[in-house]
Amino acid sequence: GTDRDEVFIGRIRKDISHPNGLSFWCVSDNLRKGAATNAVQIAELLINEGAAKV
């Protein structure tokens, strides 16, 4: 991993296959931004909804 949370977006273009579509290039550290961030967000949701006690 890169130990960075950034998500980089580039080459934003109009997608000619859909009238309101966009095409773009996106890169990130999937394990850090995806799995780890998702786990934290689920834990925060459970705590905020009272389903889990800290």
RABEL-V148886 format. One record per helix or strand of 3 or more residues. SS is the DSSP state (~ for helix, > for strand). FROM is the first residue (numbers start at 1). LEN is the number of residues. Records with the same first field share a line. If there is no record, write none. Layout:
BEGIN
SS: FROM-LEN ; FROM-LEN
END
This chain:
BEGIN
>: 7-8 ; 22-7
~: 30-19
END
